[in-house]
Amino acid sequence: MAVLLRTTTSATATTAAAGSSSAALLATTFRRGGRRLLLLPARGSAPRRAAFLTARASAEPLEVCAKASVTVPGRLGDCPFTQRVLLTIEEKHLPYDIKLVDLANKPDWFLKISPEGKVPIVKLEEQWVADSDVITQAIEEKYPEPPLATPPEKASVGSKIFSTFIGFLKSKDPNDGTEQALLSELTSFDSYLKDNGPFINGETISAADLSLAPKLYHMEIALGHYKNWPVPDSLSHAKNYMKTIFSMDSFVRTIALQEDVIAGWRPKVMG
């Protein structure tokens, strides 16, 4: 079992031989944020700041089950919904442990806590919670600082990009309108960012960005590989948005390998 300890200033790794019983759990546990510096709320009352400090000081690492890489042992896999959860945890500056699960050979212990065999799944208040929507909302409620909630009127911005990307990726007919549907959604998103950006909620990153960005990352890699299709340069605000978020420390720390993204989408393209 490999354990990676990450802090704000350094990272160390120690490795021990794993027993045969853990063969389905690849380099299972990563620990991040063990001694993170606390980022205090910029505004708010003294009690609010004190509550923030207390919550961080007493927080045990969140346990997160995630897909393991299918291309490089011991690396995080390609699930965009898991990255959304990890981005939320990272942006909240919370410590966490990742258990990497081989989804092609799910161990019994994992199926006991996730009967459907799906990731992500996170342990909160001694309960295993599934579904990235539910998980991120629960984290926001438990750890409200720094706030990541997106105003309801902005929460659906860009929400149709992922489904139109999948339609285009799976399409075998260049004239079926799927490419145009994706371009339409990206153009709408670009226009929104031009008037309201640089992020969905203006100047500050929010939950909507953390949900959309991993999907855009998958879109960029999968369409580039399988269709030799890039986001048009004319959509400069959307392209700058992607470049900015993809370069954030939290995104880099939770990013999937390009090889895994390509492998993950292969069944949909070939099927």
N, C-alpha and C positions, 0 to 999 in steps of 0.2 A: 504494500500500500504506500503510495507516494503522498506526502503532505507538503503543500506549498504554503508558507507563511508570508503574507504580503502586508507591508505597512505603507505609510505615505512616503517613506524615504528609501526603503530598501526591501528586498525580497530574498528569502533564503529557502532552500529546499533540502529536505532530508528524505532519503529513500530506504525502505526496508523491504526485504523479499516478501512477496505476498504468498499466502498459502494456497493450496490447490482449490480449496473451497471458495475462494474469491475470484475464480477465473472469469466469472461473468461480470465482475465489477472491475472495470479497467482503471488502474491507478486512481482508486476510487475517490479519495477525499482531497479537496483543495480548500485551504482556509485563507480567506482574504480579510484584511482590515483588522488584524489582531491588535494593533496599537495605533489606530488611526487618530490623527489630530481631530479635535472637535471643531466643527465650523458653526459658530454661534449665529443665531438669527440676526440679520442686520437691523431689524426693527422689532419692536414689541416691548411689552412690559417686563420688569424684572422677574415676576413669577413665571412668565412664559419662558424666559431664558433659563431659569432655574429648572423648570420642568424638562426642558430640552437636555440639559446637562445630566439630570438624574436618569432620564431614559437611556441615554447613551452609555453612562457609566455602569448601569445595571444590565445592559443588553447582553444576552448570550448570543453566540453566533447562530444565525438562522441556518437551518438545514435545508438544502436545496437538492433535489434529485434532478439530474439533467442528462440529456442524451450524450453518449460518448462519441468521439470522432470515429468514423469508419475508415479513415485513411492513416491516421497517426495515433498510436496508442498513447493514452494518458492525456489527450487533448479534448477540450469541449467540442461537442458536436454542433450541428447546423440548425437547430430549431429556433426560428425567429421569435416564438412566443416565450421560450426560455430566456433568450437574450433580453427581451422586454422586462422580464422579472428581475434579471440580474442588473440591468441598467437602473431600475428603480431602486434596488438595494444599494447599488454603488452611489447613486446620486443622493441617497439618504445618509450616506457615510456609515452604513451599518456593517458589522462584521458578519461573515457567512462562511459556511462549509458547503462545498459542492461534492455530491456523490455522483460520479459518472457511471451511467448504466448502459450496458450493451443491449440495445432494444431488440436486437436479433436473437438474443439469448437471455431473456429477462430472468433474473434470479428470484427465488421464492420470496425472499424478504421484501423485494420491491413490489411484487404482485399482491402481497398482503396489505400494503399501504396504498397501492394504486391498482385496484382490481382490473381496471381497463387497460393497464399497462402504458399509460400516457404520462408524458412530462410536459411542462414542469409541474412539480408538486413540492410544496414548501411546508415545513412544520411551524405552525403559529399557535401559541397558547396551548401547546401539547397536542394539537390536532393537525393532521396532515390535510392541507388544503390544495385542491386542484383548480385548474382554469386560470389563465393569466389575468383575465378581467377581475375575478374574485380575489386573487392573490394581491394584485397591485392596489386594489381598493382597500383591502384589509391592512396592508402595510401603510398606506396613506393615513388611515384612521388611527393606527397605533403609533405611528411616528410622523406627526404632522409637520415637523420641521426638518429640513426646509420644505416648504409646500410645493407640491408638484401637480395638484389638481388643475385640470383644464376647465374653464368656464363651459357650461353645457352648450352654449350656442356655438362654441368652437370645437367641441369634442369630436365631431364627425368630419372635420376638414381632412381631405385626403383619404378618407376611409374606403373609397371604392377603387383605389389604385391597385391594391393587392389582388382583388378578384379579377380585374381586367388584365393585369399582368399574367395571371395564371391562364386565363382564356387565350391570350395571345401566344403564350409559351406552348400550350398544348395544340394550337391550331396547325393543321396541315394545309389549309387553303389560304393563300395570300390575299384573297379577295373576299373573305368572309366578314370583314369589318372589325375583327378583334384588335388589329393594330391601331386602327383609327379610334376605337373605344379607349384604348390605353392612352393614346396621344391626347384625346379630349380631356381625360381625367388629369393628366400631367399638366396640360395647358391651364386648366382651371386652378390647379394647385399653384402653379407658377404665378398666375395673376393674383391669387390670394396673398402669396408671400410678398409680391411687389408692393401691395397696398398695406399689408398688415405685419410683415415679417420683422426680423429675420426668422423667428420661430412661429409656430402656430399661435402661441399666446403672446406674440409681440417680442419684447426684448428678453424674456426669460423662457428657458426650456420648461416644458411641462409633460404630463403623462401622455398626451397625444403624440408628442414627438418621440417619446421612448417606445411607443407602440408602433409608429409608422416607420421609423428609421431602420430597424432590422429588416423589415419587408422591402424597403427600397434597396438595401444592400443585397438581398437575395435577387431582386429584380435586375439590378445592374449586372451581377455576375452571371446569372442564368441566361438572360437574354443576350448578353455579350458572347457567351460560350456557344449556346445552341442556335442562335439566330444572327449572330454578328450584328446585333442591334444595340446602339447606344442611345442614351437620352439626348435629344437634339440640343446642339449648342444654343439654339434660340431660346431655350427654356433656362436662361441663365440663373434666375432666382432659385429654381428647383435644384439645379446642379450645384450652386453655391451652398444651398441648404444641406445637401447630401455630403459635400466635401467637409463642411464645418462639423457636422455631427459625427461623421465617420472618423474624424481626427480627434474627437474628445477622448480624454484618458479613460473614462468609464466605458466607452465604446470599444476602444482598443483592447482593454482588459477582458472584454466579454465576447470578442469577435470570433466568428467561426472561420476556419480555414476555407479558402476559395475551393479547394479540392473537395471538401465536404459538402459545400453548397451545390457544386456541380453534380456530385454523386447523389445527393438527396433529391434533386429534381429529375434525375435521369428516368425513373420509372414513369413519371407523368409525360415526359417527352416521348419516350420509346413506346409507352403503352397505348 
